[in-house]
Every structure is written in C-alpha cells, then in structure tokens.
Amino acid sequence: MGHLRLSTVPLLNGTPSVQPTGRNPSRETRTPIWPARRLCYDEAVLVDVHSHYFQYPEHFSQEFIAQSRRSRNVEIDLTVRWEEYHASALECDKTIVFGGKAKLSGLWVPDSQVAAYARAHAGHVIGFLSLDPTQPGWQDELRDGHEQLKLKGIKLMPMYAGFAPNSPELDPLWEYCTRHSLPVLLHTGTTFVRQAPLACTLPRLVDDVAIRFPEVKMILAHLGHPYEGECVVTIRKHPNVYADCAALHYRPFQLYHSLMLVQEYGVWDKLLFGSDYPFTTVSASLEGMRRLNLMLEGTALPRLDPDAMERMFARNTLQLLGLDT
C-alpha cells in the first residue's frame, strides 16, 4: 500500500476540479464527487472483486431471461465484452471475473470459457471457477478448475442453486479451499428468481462455515442486502470474512443505510469494492457511492466518512485475499 495523502481540491462553481492523483499518469483522471477534498494514494490499487463473464443468451435458460426483466423492467443483453468493461473501468487495476453455475435458476457458464477470457486479458483479469454442489461431478469440476484451468478462487451461488453453504455435504469444498488457500465469493442477499430460496442466502449461514474453517478467505457479495445487519456482524467477528458493495449504488438510500452500519460497527476495513458488471459499471459504482452524502444536505443525518470510503477503494484487496503472488 502506498502512502496516504490528503488532497485539497479547489471548487469550480461548486464542483471539484480534476487534479492529478499520483496514480498512473496515462490513465484518465476522474472528477471527484466529495466536496473540497479526496484521499489519494501514490500506489493505490483499485480492484473490482465482482465482475462476470456471460454470453447472452446462451448461458441462460428462457425462464431466467423472462424473470430477469423484473430487475429492470426491460431485457438486458448481458454479454460481456472486455472493451466495453474497460472503457468504464479506466481506474481499475485488476478485476476478478467469474461466470456462475446454478441449474435450479437456469444459469450455467463453463469454467473453460472464464479461463479463456482471463488468459486473453492476462495482467488485468483474475479468473474464478464456479460450482453448483447440487449437481453430480462438482468435486471433479473443483479440481479441474483449480488444477487444470489455473483459476484462482471460487464463486458460489447458494440461493440461485438451492443449497446452504454450511451444509455438511460441502465440507470437502471448504477443506479443499483450506488446503489450497482459495478465496471464495458467495452470493448473499436477494434475487429476482422465483425458485431461488431465501433460506439459502442468509449471511448468518457463513458464520457457521467460518467457525469451522477459519482460514478460508470469504467475500459476502452485495453486503448481503437486504440482510446487511447480519452481514456486518458476520464480517466483524471473523478475521477472514469480508463483504463487497457490488450493485448497490442504484438504491442510494438503502446503500447509505448499509454503509452507515459498516461505519458504526467499525468495519470499513472489511468492505471490498465490486461492480457486478455487466449489471452496472465500475465508474457508475464509484460515482454513486461518492455522491451518497450529497442527498443528506439540509438534514441532520450523520455523514459517511469520505476518507474511509476512499481507503476502501484504494485498498490492496489482492494482498488481503492472497492473490498477489
């Protein structure tokens, strides 16, 4: 991690002007949203821990596609193209990318395609394998994805696939992750899919896993929304359990409340940045979070700490997850 420095940014008509950040000078500089100041690092590392690889519609069932319209009231082309992602992620140094496997919900992305995408963009992309433990052969897919395809972590979708992450049948997975130091990102929180059981997505289920397998580094996606309180108390008590803030900025008041829980419980250091691309972008996510305090003007509501937020963006997440070697 580079040295922390506080930059005072002059206001132009109420809007902060663009100033050099000390980061990569070839990179497009951003316009900061926090009034009057922002935090910069000489060697900042912005990591997107939550990005997908999809080909649309071939990776999805017709039922999934039909139900997905509930999320935006319109059909969205979820095909991922590196050029489109990168154009909205110019500040991003590294991106963790995964597909997803959930037969119950109608989503299946072969790990070999994720591995090919990661190889095509080596130096930028870190690929994770995905597992659906309800399907036969998942342990073979685990070994092949890690040992043959060289994928660096695991994405689980308990709610979408219909399994509890603390089920004893998954102990071989957690034992394998312990032996090989593989980080695991789990979808926690809600979804639009009718048949995906809420009982499988509660952050408290990860508490049991972390008690029994304390060495595994885990990320609870989406701050567990709308169960953010459960998520916050879970990441607070376990040193190797984190959360990401992916795909939350377009519900600004909910995100403000969620981050205030993070702030009041003192766990800014356990929160990681993620975008959830292609559902939203890195640049939209950064801007949406940096604007949250602006909607509080004229109220007595407590403000989010902008310095803590900027430190979260700049944190060397790969080092925390053991992916920096």
Secondary structure, DSSP 8 states (H G I E B T S, - for coil): ---EEEEE--EETTEE-----SS-TTS------SSSEEEEETT---EEEEEE---TTTTB-HHHHHHHHHHHSS-------HHHHHHT-TT-SEEEEE--EETTTTEE--HHHHHHHHHHTTTTEEE-EEE-TTSTTHHHHHHIIIIIS----EEE-HHHHT--TT-GGGHHHHHHHHHHT--EEE--S--S-TTS-GGG--THHHHHHHHH-TTS-EEEGGGGTT-HHHHHHHHHH-TTEEEE-TT-TTSHHHHHHHHHHHHHTT-GGGEE----BTSS-HHHHHHHHHTGGGGGTTS------HHHHHHHHHS-HHHHTT---
